[in-house]
Amino acid sequence: MTHPLSSVAGKVIVVTGGGTGIGAAIAARYRAEGANVVVIGRREGPLRDVASATGAVPVVADASDTESARSAVAEVLTRFGRIDVLVANAGGHGLASVADTDDAAWQASFTANVTSAFVMARECIPALMESRGQIVMISSLAGLFAGPEVAGYTVGKHALIGLTRSLARDYGRHGVRVNAICPGWVQTPMADEEMDAFALRSGFVGREHGYRLVTADVPLRRPAHPDEIASVARFLGSAESSYITGAVIVADGGAHIVDVPTLAMG
């Protein structure tokens, strides 16, 4: 039985990028345990789908835009009176090398991955200080290492870890805990699109074969399901992680422990 102190029932959880993939799974996980969940995103359709499936409250807003984010936070506070957890999950863009990234693409990547988290954290901090709440940043294994031709995404996800540490350092004294999750490959709609493009470039058939190839050297030999990342987010957004802040939790099936120079010996 769940200890009462670790319960998230009745808590108010805000999830950006909550319409698909990891964000939708996080919303479903918190709702299943009785939390009040607000899913924020720019596309109304996916948010409505998540709301219909889980009972979350959809709010159409651009997390990277100050006025839009501020309005969304005000709507949450008007409806629920508090915010206990912000899950900064919005992201994407930046899938090219530096030489192939123009100014507009660079700005789009930084806006999607960093500005969205920065703006939402800034707007939620007063409420989180009052509730002694948590922020969970969804970074990536790309926040620790560099994949091929994903410069904007890599830089943005690295920056999220810096933002996590800065927030944890400054607001821990106010009881606010801030941690980051670095997933590896996760079977989401965005990753599916990458696998489809990979298949097209490489001449094989089917995204499942692509997932097998990209996880062939991962100890667990498979990508994650979004629910597995949602479980980590739920842990970090509850009292079960009460003495953890400024941490980077890697959920990548063991990919980060692999010594690349010895792959040929395996």
Secondary structure, 3 states (H helix, E strand, C coil): CCCHHHCCCCCEEEEECCCCHHHHHHHHHHHHCCCEEEEEECCHHHHHHHHHHHCCEEEECCCCCHHHHHHHHHHHHHHHCCCCEEEECCCCCCCCCHHHCCHHHHHHHHHHHHHHHHHHHHHHHHHHHHHCCEEEEECCHHHCCCCCCCHHHHHHHHHHHHHHHHHHHHHHHHCCEEEEEEECCECCHHHHHHHHHHHHHHCCCCHHHHHHHHCCCCCCCCCECHHHHHHHHHHHCCHHHCCCCCCEEEECCCHHHCCHHHHHHC
